[in-house]
């Protein structure tokens, strides 16, 4: 049923999984930036629900709660920014029709980079 080296392969894969689980980053979001055409139009520091406007036109509703950010409602036709879901520190949501970028800016974590 199992070969001679199957248990070693299983233990190796389990060890790799455990190392990634142990060293995953848990940086929290310090603030959220909303950019239009690369220019900062809104900086969010406190949890809550925020409406984003572009030249007086409603564009989207951004939610910042429990260390996550997401787009709850958008006026773009494809709604991809809503479908991205919740992001954490370092994550980015892009709305191409509205030319908006939402960045979740985080603090320093214990681990900077994990490589092989």
N, C-alpha and C positions, 0 to 999 in steps of 0.2 A: 504494500500500500504506500508507504513512505520510503523514499530512498535513504541512503546512508547519510547524505549531507543535507537533507531537507530540514532537519531540526536546526542546523546551523544557519541556514538561509532565513528561516523563520525568526530565530533569535536576533540575527543581524538587522532584519527589517524592523522588528519590534524596538530594538535599541535606537535606530535612527529616528523612528517615530517619537520615542520618549525624549530624545535630545531636542527635537524641534518643539515638542510640547513644553519642555522645561524652559527653553530660552525664548519663547514667543514674547513679542513686545506688547506691553500693556500701557503704552503712552496714552494719556488722556487728552481730550481736545481742550485747548486753552481758548481758542476763538475760531470763528468761521469767517472766511472772506468770500464775498460775492464780487466777481469781476465781469465787466461788460467791455468787450473789445480790448481786453488786457488792462483796463483801468478799474481801480477799486471803486465800487459804488456803495458798498455796505460792509461793515465789520460787525459781527455779532459776538458779544462777550458773555451774555447771560442766556440760560436756557429759556425757551419759549417758542412761540409761533410768530413768524415774521413774513410780511407780504413784501414782495419785490416789485417795484414799478420802474418802467423805462419811459422817460419823457411823459409822465402822467398816465401811462397805459399799464394796467395790471398785467404782470408777467407770470408770477408763480408764488406759491406759499412754501417757505422753507421752515422746517421744524428742527430745533436743536434741543434734545432731551436725552437724559441718561447717558451722556458721553457719545451719542450718535447724532448724525445729521442726515436728513432725507428731504426730498421734495414731495410734499403731500398733494399738491395740485399745480398744474401748469397749463398755460393756454396754447402750447405748441401742438401741432397736429399729430405727431407720432408718439408723444408722451414717454420717450425713452428715459428722460431724466427722472420720471416717477418710477419707472421699472427698475432702475439701478438699485433702489432700496436704500437701506441704512448703511452709512459709511462711518468709519472711525478715524482716528488721527492719521493724517497723511493721505487720506482718501480724497478723491476728486469726483465731482458730478459735473457733466458737461451737457448743456442744452444748446445744440447747434442752431436750431431755427431762431432762437432768441439771442444767440452769441453770448451766452452766459457760462461762467465757470464758477463752481462752488467748491472751495478748498477747506478741508477740515485741518486746521493747523494745530499740531500737538506739541507737547513739551518733550523734554529729553527722556529717553527710556534707558534702562540698564544696558541693553544690547543695542549697539549701533547697526551692525550688519552681520548676517549669518551667511557664510559661504562654505563651499566644500573644500 
